[in-house]
Amino acid sequence: MAKKKKDPVCWLISTILKVVCFATGGLFLVYFLNLDQKLLAWAYARVNEIFDRKPVDIKF
C-alpha cells in the first residue's frame, strides 16, 4: 500500500496541537512541582553569597 501524502493544513494543525500540548504539560509540571520558586530560591542564595562578600561603603 502506498503512503498517502499528508495535507499541509492537517500537518500544520497537528504540529501546532503537539506544541501546545507539550507546552501545557511542561508548564503544569513546573506549577505542580513548584520549580519556579525552587529556582528563584537557589538563585537568591547564590546572589546573597556574592553580595555578602562585598565591602559596604554606606556611611550614615
N, C-alpha and C positions, 0 to 999 in steps of 0.2 A: 504494500500500500504506500502510495506516495505521500510525503509530508505536505500538509496544507500550509500555505504561506499565511501568516497572521496579519490581520488587518491592522494598519498603523494606528488607527484610532483605538482599537481594543488593546494594542500593545501599550500605548500611552496611558490609557486609563488604568491598566493593570500595574504599570510601573509606578504611577502616582499613588495608587492604593497601597502598594507594598511599602513605599517610602513613608506614607502617613502612618501605616500600622507599626512599622519599626520605630518611628519617632515617638508615637504614642506609648508604645511598650517601654522604650528607653526612659521617657520622662516619668512614667508610672514607677519604674524601678528606682529611679533617683528619689522620687517623692516617698515611696513606701519604705525605703531603707534610710531615708534622711541623709543622703550622701552629700547634699549641698551644704548642710550645716557642719557635717564632719570635715569636709574640705576646708570650709572657712575657719573652723576651729584650729585645724592644723596650720593653715596659712597665718592666722593671727598669732599663734605661738612662735612661728619662725620669725615673723616681723618683730615681735617683742624681744626675741633673743638678739636681733640685730641692733635695735634701738636702745636696749638696756645697757649695752656696752659703750655707747657713745657718751662723751662727757657733756654735762649740762652747762650751758653758758647763760642761763637766765638769772639775772640778779634783780632782786626786789628791793 
